[in-house]
Amino acid sequence: MTSDERELWWLSSTDLATGVTRGGAVLGGVPASACAGSYCCLHNPSDHPLRDAPLRWRGDRRIMERVCEHGICHDAPDDLAYRRSVGAEATGAHGCCVPSCCGIEPEREQVTVPESRAVVVVDYQAGWPARFEELRAAYARALEKSQVPYRSIEHVGSTSVPGLAAKPVIDVDIVVDEPDVDAATAALEQIGFISRGDLGVSGRYAFVTPERFAPTNTYAAIEGALALRNHLAVRDVLRADPALRDEYAQVKRHAAEVAVDIDEYISLKSEFLGRVLERAGLSEADRAAIAETNRGIAGRGAHG
């Protein structure tokens, strides 16, 4: 697949109103009358769980996709239904590893894994830091409104490293002291997040992200916890070493090309990340604990 075919083509409300051309394909600008009386992912989406997820045009397969909060592409249900109705290729499979994790049941028994299920890794986007700042400001307001003390709000993950290819999902750690985790969780729930607990990762608490903040993985992380030190160490080492950053980009792109789901994608990066953590000075015991946690996540499904 070419880089052009992997480009994410997000559709804004302006695109839908005026039309936009991408690689010779016209997206949006289709009159609503063209789909009158039927569901359409552009004008009249059905009431499915990913109705409000961002849209992406998949150029190589000629289908619209919805990108869930995990950064995984799903065939847009309404476009999928249309393709089935005319006898075109339509798998219905999606890229998340836990059945119904995004409310759409994968058809694992009926289909082989299509390329569209690969994790999406894109070139670094200049707008990611600004998007993090928007999230940081919103989270800070929520915490301060509820009078919850916090240490910092950190941009972590690959989108926090300038120049690094990444899944187009902003990772955020809200750093709090352990006694303040429940209060921080309650503050985030006030702005639409849903707590998922630690999901087996000690010192790091996950959430279901409301649509207005997606796509993001936002965590409450305990100050000093190994999970937080892991995130910060990887970020800081890669920011400081462009050669290592570029090597990691190659690892990520290869993993995204061959992985059948996000768990395999995580596994394929593990050896490289172990070297990064060693470079950061984490002890052998800490690195082993992180590797064991990652194996546990993959063993039960990356999303719980």
C-alpha positions in Angstrom: 0.0 0.0 0.0 1.3 3.5 -0.9 1.6 6.3 1.6 -1.1 8.2 -0.3 -3.5 5.3 0.2 -2.8 5.2 3.9 -3.4 8.9 4.4 -6.2 9.7 6.8 -8.8 11.9 5.1 -10.9 13.3 7.9 -14.2 14.9 6.8 -15.3 18.1 8.5 -18.7 19.7 8.4 -17.3 22.1 5.8 -16.2 19.2 3.6 -19.7 17.6 3.8 -21.3 20.9 2.8 -18.9 21.9 -0.1 -17.3 18.7 -1.2 -13.6 17.9 -1.2 -11.5 16.1 -3.7 -8.8 13.6 -2.4 -6.7 11.7 -4.9 -9.4 12.0 -7.6 -12.2 10.8 -5.4 -14.9 13.4 -4.5 -15.8 13.1 -0.8 -18.7 15.0 0.6 -20.7 17.6 -1.4 -23.1 14.8 -2.4 -26.7 16.1 -2.3 -28.8 14.7 0.5 -31.4 13.8 -2.1 -29.0 11.2 -3.5 -29.6 9.0 -0.5 -33.1 10.0 0.4 -35.0 7.2 2.1 -31.9 5.3 3.1 -29.1 5.5 5.6 -25.9 7.2 4.6 -22.7 7.7 6.6 -22.5 11.3 5.3 -26.0 12.7 5.5 -28.2 10.2 7.4 -26.2 7.8 9.6 -28.1 5.1 11.3 -28.1 4.8 15.1 -25.1 2.6 15.4 -22.5 2.7 18.2 -19.9 4.5 16.0 -22.3 7.1 14.6 -20.3 10.0 15.9 -16.8 8.6 15.3 -14.5 10.4 12.8 -14.9 9.4 9.2 -12.0 8.3 6.9 -12.0 7.5 3.3 -10.1 4.2 2.6 -8.8 4.9 -0.9 -7.5 1.4 -1.7 -10.8 -0.3 -0.8 -13.1 2.5 -1.9 -15.1 2.5 1.4 -15.7 4.9 4.2 -14.4 3.9 7.6 -15.2 5.0 11.1 -12.2 5.4 13.4 -13.0 4.4 17.0 -11.6 5.8 20.2 -8.8 3.2 20.0 -7.6 4.5 16.7 -8.8 1.4 14.9 -10.6 1.6 11.5 -14.0 -0.1 11.1 -16.0 -0.3 7.8 -18.6 2.4 8.3 -21.8 0.4 9.0 -24.0 2.4 6.6 -21.4 2.2 3.7 -20.9 -1.5 4.6 -24.7 -2.1 4.3 -24.8 -0.4 0.9 -21.8 -2.5 -0.4 -23.5 -5.7 0.7 -26.7 -4.6 -1.0 -25.0 -4.3 -4.3 -22.8 -7.4 -3.9 -19.5 -5.6 -3.4 -16.7 -6.7 -1.0 -18.0 -6.2 2.5 -16.3 -8.0 5.4 -17.8 -6.3 8.5 -14.7 -7.3 10.5 -13.1 -4.6 12.7 -9.7 -4.1 14.2 -10.3 -4.2 17.9 -9.5 -7.3 19.7 -12.3 -7.7 22.2 -15.7 -8.6 20.8 -18.1 -5.6 20.9 -15.5 -3.4 22.5 -16.8 -0.5 20.3 -20.3 -1.9 20.1 -19.8 -3.6 16.8 -19.5 -7.4 16.8 -16.6 -8.7 14.7 -17.4 -11.5 12.3 -14.4 -13.5 13.1 -15.9 -16.9 12.1 -16.9 -15.8 8.6 -14.0 -13.8 7.3 -10.3 -13.7 7.1 -8.5 -10.7 8.5 -8.6 -8.0 5.8 -5.8 -5.4 5.5 -8.3 -2.7 6.7 -8.0 -4.1 10.2 -4.4 -3.1 10.5 -3.7 -0.4 13.2 -3.4 3.0 11.5 0.0 4.6 11.7 0.4 8.0 10.0 3.1 10.6 9.5 3.6 13.0 12.4 1.0 15.7 12.3 1.9 19.3 13.2 -1.5 19.8 14.8 -1.0 17.2 17.5 0.6 19.5 20.1 -2.2 22.0 19.7 -4.8 19.3 20.1 -3.0 18.2 23.3 -3.1 21.7 24.6 -6.9 21.8 24.0 -7.3 18.6 26.0 -5.0 19.7 28.7 -6.9 23.0 29.2 -10.3 21.1 29.3 -9.0 18.6 31.8 -7.4 21.3 34.0 -10.7 23.2 34.0 -12.6 20.1 35.1 -10.1 19.3 37.9 -9.9 22.8 39.1 -13.7 23.2 39.1 -13.9 20.1 41.4 -10.9 21.4 43.4 -8.9 18.3 42.7 -5.1 18.7 43.1 -3.0 17.4 40.3 0.8 17.3 39.7 0.8 17.8 35.9 -1.0 16.9 32.7 1.4 15.1 30.4 1.3 14.6 26.6 2.7 11.0 26.2 2.7 8.3 23.6 4.0 8.7 20.0 2.1 11.8 19.2 4.1 13.6 21.9 7.4 13.0 20.0 7.9 15.6 17.2 8.6 13.9 13.9 7.5 10.4 15.0 4.9 8.4 13.0 2.0 7.5 15.3 -1.6 6.2 15.6 -3.7 9.4 15.3 -4.7 9.2 19.0 -3.5 11.7 21.6 -2.3 10.0 24.8 -2.6 12.0 28.0 -1.6 11.2 31.5 -3.2 13.2 34.3 -0.7 12.9 37.1 -2.2 12.8 40.6 -1.2 11.6 44.0 -2.7 8.2 44.9 -5.2 9.7 47.5 -6.6 11.9 44.7 -7.4 9.2 42.1 -11.1 8.9 43.0 -11.6 12.6 43.0 -9.8 13.0 39.6 -12.0 10.2 38.2 -15.1 11.9 39.4 -14.0 15.2 37.9 -13.5 13.5 34.5 -16.8 11.8 34.8 -18.4 15.2 35.1 -17.2 16.0 31.5 -18.4 12.7 30.0 -15.6 10.2 30.7 -16.5 6.7 31.9 -14.1 5.0 34.3 -12.8 1.6 33.4 -10.5 1.1 36.3 -6.9 0.1 36.0 -7.4 -2.7 33.5 -4.6 -4.6 35.1 -2.1 -1.8 34.8 -1.1 -0.8 38.4 -1.1 3.0 39.0 -2.8 3.9 35.7 -6.6 4.3 35.4 -8.3 4.3 32.0 -11.5 5.8 30.7 -14.0 5.5 27.8 -13.6 8.8 26.0 -16.6 11.0 25.1 -17.0 11.8 21.4 -16.1 15.5 21.8 -12.6 14.6 23.1 -11.9 11.7 20.8 -9.7 10.3 19.6 -7.6 10.2 22.8 -6.5 7.7 25.4 -6.7 9.6 28.7 -5.4 8.2 32.0 -5.2 9.2 35.6 -1.7 8.2 36.5 -0.3 8.0 40.1 2.8 10.1 40.7 5.8 7.8 40.8 4.0 4.7 39.4 5.9 2.5 37.0 3.2 3.0 34.3 3.8 6.7 34.4 7.6 6.4 34.5 7.3 4.1 31.5 5.4 6.6 29.5 7.7 9.5 30.4 10.9 7.6 29.8 9.9 6.5 26.3 8.8 10.0 25.4 11.9 11.7 26.7 14.4 9.3 25.2 12.8 9.5 21.8 12.5 13.3 21.9 16.2 13.5 22.6 17.4 11.0 19.9 16.2 11.6 16.4 18.0 8.5 15.0 16.3 6.3 17.6 13.0 8.0 16.9 13.2 7.3 13.2 14.2 3.7 13.9 11.1 3.4 16.1 8.9 4.8 13.3 10.1 2.0 11.0 9.3 -0.6 13.7 5.8 0.9 14.1 5.1 1.1 10.4 6.1 -2.6 10.0 4.0 -3.6 12.9 1.0 -1.8 11.6 1.4 -3.5 8.2 1.5 -7.0 9.5 -0.4 -7.0 12.8 -3.9 -8.5 12.7 -5.0 -6.5 15.8 -3.7 -4.0 18.3 -2.4 -6.8 20.6 -0.1 -8.1 18.0 0.9 -4.6 17.1 1.9 -4.0 20.8 3.8 -7.3 20.9 5.8 -6.4 17.7 7.0 -3.2 19.3 8.0 -4.7 22.7 11.6 -5.6 22.0 12.4 -2.2 20.7 10.7 -0.4 23.6 12.6 -2.6 26.0 15.8 -1.1 24.5 14.4 2.4 24.9 13.6 1.8 28.5 17.1 0.4 29.1 18.5 3.6 27.5 16.3 5.6 29.9 17.9 3.9 32.9 15.0 1.8 34.1 16.2 -1.2 36.0 16.0 -4.7 34.7 13.3 -5.4 37.3 11.2 -2.5 36.1 11.6 -3.4 32.5 10.6 -7.0 33.2 7.5 -5.8 35.1 6.5 -3.5 32.2 7.0 -6.4 29.7 4.9 -8.7 31.9 2.1 -6.1 32.1 2.1 -5.8 28.3 1.9 -9.5 27.9 -1.0 -9.5 30.3 -2.8 -6.9 28.3 -2.3 -8.8 25.1 -3.4 -12.0 26.8 -6.9 -10.7 27.6 -7.3 -8.1 24.8 -5.8 -4.7 24.8 -9.0 -3.0 25.7 -9.9 -5.0 28.8 
